[in-house]
């Protein structure tokens, strides 16, 4: 039970997050529209947080080039340790804790809604998945997923909500597989979508290529959880929803390029790309040529 004297923080709310980390983040995901997931990156002076508990599970990743002394108190248990070099702290939701450090440091904070963790399992759980707190662990998978989130924000989130939320689902699965008190089965034995259900999802995606689709949009259409939807889709189609969406956007771009009546910059927007540069990058990756070269063939 949460002690009412201890601050309860919703880190998905930017103003609430300032109660714990008053410094303005250098990079943040607050305007991305990602569901169940936030990413912030700080360069923060020495600080001691108030004792608090978060509504979300949190991952704190130290900058790979940093090395510093940290103290953390988790549910009354004190720990003094060396942090840095890209290592990760895992702080479960609703756990009373505080922390401090004695020099300016760079670090990232990723928060994940508990619901997202519960959706990574196929079995029905009578209670929410419980994580085991971790301090200064080396987890290359989390490090790479965090870097992908950071890069996506830095490049203007050109890849759509579907990409960012897919990274969040992968992080949730990693936490359940490696840091849960009990590890429920993540095996997926279904044969994918029924054909009519798959057709409905694909028709919706093709009709909305210019929109910023999210996994939640597609999962709701299929009446599934987000993680169940992602696995079912890949089982049926052979690639992830995000990869399929990119393929369809490129195919639509090819059709419009053949008409030679629309500018490449307008084609990019009509097909759901952030701009002409984004279209060119993805188009070259998938076809080996630029849109302009394709158009002139």
N, C-alpha and C positions, 0 to 999 in steps of 0.2 A: 504493500500500500504506500502511496506517495505521501510523504510528510507535507502537510499544508504550509509549514513554515519555510519550505524549500521551493525555490522558483521552478515552475514548470515552463519549459521553453518549447515553442513551436519554431524549429529552425527553418521551416519553409516560409515563415514570415520574416521579412528582412528587418523590420523594426524589433521584433522579438529577439532575433539573433544578436542584435547589438547589446542586449542585456548581458550576454556572455562574452562576446568579442566586440568591444566598442570600435575597434579600428575598421575603417571601410575596406572591404575586400578589393583586391586588385582585379579579380575576375569573379564573376558570379553567373548563376544560371536562372536568376529570378525572373527574367523576361523571356525565357525559352518556351514556356508552356509545358515543360516536362511534367508528367504526372507521377507522384510518389517518389520523386528524386530531386535532390538539390546538390549543386557543386559550388563551392566557394574556395578561393585561393587568397591567402593573406601574406603580407609582410607585416608582422605584428611586433611592437616593442615588448619589453619585459612586462609580464602581466600575471595577476592571480585572479581566476574567475570566481564568481560567487558560487556557492554550492547550489546545484541545480539538477534537474533531470530533463531529458529531452523526450519529446513525443515520438521521435524517430530513432532508429538505430543509426549510429554514426561511425564513420571511419575517418581517422586523422592520419594523414600521410605527410611525413616530414620531407622537406625538399632534399633531393638526392645529394646536394652539395653542402648540406648543413650537418652540424654535430653539436649537440648542446645537452645540458643537464635539465631534466624535467622531474616534477613531482606530481603524483596523481593520487587522489583518494577515491576509491571505488567502494561505495556502500560501507564506509567506515574502515576499509582496509587500505593502508598507506603504502605507496610504492615510490621509491626514488630510483631513477634509471637514466641511462644515456640514450638519447633519442637522435634521430637524424638518418642520413644516408638512405632516404626513401622508405624507411621502415614505417610500419602501420600500427596504430592503436584501434581496437574494436571496442566500442562502448555500446552496450545494449540499451534499447529504449527503456525509459522509466527507472533507470538506475541512478540513485543519488551519487553525485560525484563533484569534485572540483579539481583544478589543475593549476600549476604555475610553471614559469620558466624565467630564467634570469638574464636573457639577452635577446636582441632582435632576431627573429627567426621567420623563415618562410615555411608555410605548410598549407595543405589543402584539407578541407572538410567535406566529406560526402555524407549526406543523410538519406536514409531509405525508409520509407513507410513500412511498418510491420506487416500491413496487409500484403505488400509485394512479396515478402518472404513466405508468408503462408500460401500464396498462390503458386510457389515454385514446386509444391508437392502435389502428387496426384491423389494421395489418400486423405480422407477427412480427418482433421485433427480436433480433438475435444478442447484443446487449448492452443494459444498462439505459440509459435516456435520461439524457444528461448535460446539466446546466444550466450556463450561463455566470454567474459571480458578478456581482452588480449592487450598486452603492452609491448611495443617496439618489436613486432614480428616482421620477418622477411617473407613477403608474399608477392612473387613476381606477377601473378595473374591479376591481383588487385591493382598493382602498380601500373600495369599496361592498360587496364580498363580505365583507371583514373586519368592516365595521360591522354587516352582517346577522348574522354569527356572534356578535359581542359583544352585540347586542340580544337575540338568541335566549337566550343564557345569562342576561342580566340579567332577562328576563321569565320565568325559570323553565323554559326549554326546553319550553314548552307544545306546540310544533309537531311533536314526535316526532323520533326519530333520523333518520327518512327525510329530513326537511328539512335538518338540519345536515350530513348526509353528502352530500346533493345540492350544497350549497354547496362542500364539499370537492372534489367531482368537478369543479365549475366552476372552482375555483382551479387544480386540476391541469391542466385543459385550457388555461387562460390561460398557465401557466408553459411548457407544451410549445409552444404557438403562438408565444410571444414571446421566450423566454429559453433555448431548447434549443440545443445546439451544432449539431445537425442536426434539422430540423423534419420529422418523419415526417407522412405524410398523415393528416388527421383526417376526411377525407371518409367519409361513411357511405352506401353504395349499396344496402344490403339493403332488402327490402320489409317489414321488421318481423317479427313473430312468425308462425309457422304457427298456424292457428286453434286447434288442440288445445293448443298450448303456452300461448297467450294465455289460453285458458279456464282452464287449470290455475292460472296466476298470479292471475287475477281471482277465481277461486273461493277461493283461499287468502286473498287480501286481505279479501274479504267475510266469510269465516269467522273472521277474526282482527281485526276492526275495533277491538276494545277493547285490543289488544296494541300495544306500542311497537315497531312493525315497523321494520326497517332495510333499506337497499338491499341489503346483503349477504344478508339472509334471502331476498329476492325473486330476486336474481341467482343464488343457489345453487339455488333451486327451478327456475330456467330453464336451469341449467348454463351460465351466461355470466359474463363479467367484469362488474363493477358499471357501468362506463361503457357497455359494449356493451348491457347490459340497459336502461339508462336511455334510450339512443337508440332501441333497438328498440321499447320500450314507447311512446314518444312518436310514433314512426313509425306504429304500429298504432292507437293510441287517440286521438292528436291533442293530448294533454296529458301532463305529466310524471307519474311515479308518485305523487309527493306531492300534486299537484293532484287526481288521481283518488281518492286515499285520502280527502282532505277531502270531495270530492263525495259519496262513498259514506257517509261518517260523517254528513253532513248528511241524506242520504236516509233513513238508518236512524233518525235523530233525528225526522224528520217522521213516520215510521210510529209511533214510540212516543208522540209528542206527541198524535196523533189518539186514542190509547187513553185518555188522560187518567187513567190509573190509576197512573202512576209520576211521582214528583217530577222537576222539570227538572234538579235537581242529580244525581239518580241516572241520568237519561237521559244526561247529559253523560259520566259515567264509563262507562256501558254502551257508549257509542259511541266511546270512545277519546280523548275530550277531557280536558284536565288538570283542568278544573273547570267550573262553570256559567258563569263569566265568559268562559272560552275558547270554550265552545260559543256563547254569545250573540254574541261578536265575529265568529266565522266564519259563523254562521247569518245574521247581519245582512248581512255582506258578500256572501253568495251569494243571499239571497232578498229583501233589502231590508226585512226585518222581524225583530223579536226572536222567540225561541222562544215566549215567553208570548203575544205577539200572534197568532202562527200557531196556537197551541193554542185560542185563544178564537174563531177565525173560525167 
